[in-house]
Amino acid sequence: MVEINQMDIVGTLEHDGAFSNLLRAIRDAGLEETLKGAGPFTVFAPEDTAFESAPAGAMRWIMDDTTRLRQVLTHHVVKDRLMAKDLKTERPLRAVDGSDLQIRPLGAHTRVGEATIVRPDIVAKNGVIHAIDRVVIEPQLMAQRQK
């Protein structure tokens, strides 16, 4: 059996078992090979329950368009290996999509945009995964849906 820390981000997500919706989205968006690459990456990974609790119409609108889906997914990725201890200060992080992802420590929890990290520091050979409880969708993207 392969050690979790010897698997890449995608393999680690598969092994964990709580990210089937995210994995499907990663594959649909054509990002699988990127997340298997050298990195290092920090992935704020919505668990399956996060996808299930997201507004259905909004998620369908995002999932039906590869460009929007890539934008949402790359908003969850930072090109660096940031462990939970590195996320203890309120600050923006530059996501792969070029936008800022706001980090806000709140007591024992850390917020990433509107999501909360529920399982930190899932280590992969090319980065780290922090499981989150919501899909983080930029307000500007949702404003496009309203038009």
Summary of the structure (lengths in Angstrom):
residues: 147
radius of gyration: 14.3
end to end distance: 50.2
largest distance: 50.2
contacts: 450
relative contact order: 0.22
helix: 41%
strand: 27%
